């Protein structure tokens, strides 16, 4: 079994300041976990929201399983996230009081073969913050080029 599946959301660190990270389980169907094990998932444009005291992830794309039959899953359905009650309350309070958002950062398979989603409490960046991030990235790249020469 191949447990080195790590699907990242690359845009999230550019768009948001990541405050605190949590690891959540995901409620999946059989064909969804098979697609994830083949690396056929994307976290682009996905986000988390509360509905009835439970946390869900929306717009997480998991491609349909090639060998799935009539019981294949929908690619972009909402999926429930599994966290402790204490963590859910903390996240809910932060989102309501401080106008933060919850974004998925990493989808991976743990040692037991279960799919986990690393989510982060995040605050949006302004345009000038994004420019600073790009400047830092370019500076690091220039330094690495000079060290290789």
C-alpha positions in Angstrom: 0.0 0.0 0.0 1.3 3.4 -1.0 1.1 5.9 1.9 3.2 8.7 0.5 0.2 10.6 -1.0 0.5 14.3 -0.1 -1.7 16.7 -2.0 -1.0 20.4 -1.2 -3.0 23.5 -1.6 -0.2 25.8 -2.9 -2.2 29.0 -3.2 -3.2 29.0 0.4 0.1 30.3 1.8 0.1 33.1 -0.8 -3.5 34.2 -0.2 -3.7 33.8 3.7 -1.7 34.2 6.9 -1.9 30.7 8.4 -2.5 31.1 12.2 -3.1 27.6 13.6 -3.2 24.1 12.1 -5.4 21.1 12.9 -5.6 17.6 11.5 -9.0 16.3 10.7 -10.4 13.0 9.5 -12.7 13.0 6.4 -15.9 11.0 5.9 -15.4 9.4 2.5 -17.0 6.7 0.3 -15.1 3.7 -1.0 -14.5 5.1 -4.5 -13.3 8.4 -3.0 -10.5 6.9 -1.0 -9.4 4.8 -4.0 -9.1 7.9 -6.1 -7.1 9.7 -3.4 -4.7 6.7 -3.2 -4.1 7.2 -6.9 -3.4 10.9 -6.3 -6.5 12.1 -8.2 -7.5 15.0 -5.8 -7.2 18.7 -5.8 -7.6 21.3 -3.0 -7.6 24.3 -5.2 -10.5 26.8 -4.4 -11.6 24.6 -1.5 -12.7 26.0 1.9 -14.3 24.8 5.1 -17.6 26.0 6.6 -19.9 25.2 9.6 -23.3 23.7 9.2 -25.3 22.7 12.2 -22.3 22.6 14.5 -20.4 20.3 12.1 -17.5 21.2 9.9 -17.6 20.5 6.2 -15.2 21.0 3.3 -16.6 22.4 0.0 -15.1 22.4 -3.5 -12.5 19.7 -2.8 -12.3 17.9 -6.1 -11.8 14.1 -6.0 -11.9 12.6 -9.5 -14.3 9.8 -10.2 -12.7 6.4 -9.7 -11.9 4.7 -13.1 -13.3 1.3 -12.1 -16.2 2.6 -10.2 -19.7 1.5 -11.3 -23.1 2.9 -10.6 -22.1 3.7 -7.0 -19.3 6.2 -8.1 -19.2 9.5 -6.1 -19.8 13.1 -7.2 -16.4 14.9 -7.8 -17.1 18.1 -5.8 -19.6 17.1 -3.1 -19.4 18.5 0.4 -17.5 16.2 2.8 -17.8 16.1 6.6 -14.6 16.7 8.6 -14.1 14.9 11.9 -12.6 16.9 14.8 -12.9 16.8 18.6 -15.8 18.8 20.1 -13.3 21.1 21.8 -11.5 21.9 18.5 -14.8 22.5 16.7 -15.9 25.0 19.4 -12.5 26.8 19.2 -12.6 27.0 15.4 -16.3 28.2 15.4 -15.5 30.9 18.0 -12.5 32.2 16.0 -14.4 32.3 12.7 -17.4 34.2 14.2 -15.5 36.6 16.5 -12.4 37.4 14.6 -13.6 37.1 11.0 -11.2 34.4 10.1 -11.6 31.5 7.7 -10.7 27.8 7.7 -8.8 26.5 4.6 -7.5 23.0 3.7 -3.7 23.0 3.4 -2.7 19.3 2.9 -4.5 16.0 2.1 -2.5 13.0 3.1 -2.8 9.3 4.0 -1.6 8.5 7.5 0.3 5.3 8.7 -3.0 3.4 9.2 -4.1 4.1 5.6 -6.7 6.7 6.6 -7.2 9.9 4.6 -6.6 13.0 6.7 -6.9 16.7 5.9 -4.7 19.3 7.5 -6.7 22.5 7.9 -5.6 25.9 9.0 -7.2 28.8 10.7 -6.3 31.7 8.4 -6.6 35.4 7.9 -6.7 36.9 4.4 -3.7 38.9 3.1 -4.0 42.3 1.6 -2.5 43.2 -1.8 0.7 44.7 -0.2 1.2 41.6 1.9 1.1 39.5 -1.2 3.7 41.8 -2.8 6.0 41.3 0.2 5.6 37.6 0.0 6.7 37.7 -3.7 9.7 39.8 -2.9 10.8 37.4 -0.2 10.4 34.5 -2.5 12.4 36.2 -5.3 15.2 37.1 -2.8 15.5 33.5 -1.6 15.6 32.3 -5.2 18.4 34.8 -6.0 20.4 33.7 -2.9 20.1 30.1 -3.9 21.3 30.8 -7.4 24.4 32.6 -6.2 25.2 29.8 -3.8 25.1 27.3 -6.7 27.6 29.2 -8.8 
